[in-house]
Amino acid sequence: MAVSETELSEIEEVLAAPDLAPAAVSALRQRFPKLSWTQCDASDVGETPFRTFPLFDLHLLDTADHCAQITADPTRATGIILAKRS
């Protein structure tokens, strides 16, 4: 199931908050359980982020086909990668 524009807007709103708490990522996972969530260091991801925020780069993950891949198309996204920025 793809990420809807409403879901993406809500996720972006949380990540853009100037006082983003460490528990926010956990809260996002609970709020959107249908999505696959991965958190890593920004240096682990070579692709251009879908969106960039003060603490995280947001990448969209497409797991619909044989191999998982990063996508720029929210209609193909089935997961989120949050790459923590230093």
Secondary structure, 3 states (H helix, E strand, C coil): CCCCHHHHHHHHHHHHCCCCCCHHHHHHHHHCCCCEEEEEEHHHCCCCCCEECCCEEEEEEECCCCCCEEECCCCCCCEEEEEECC
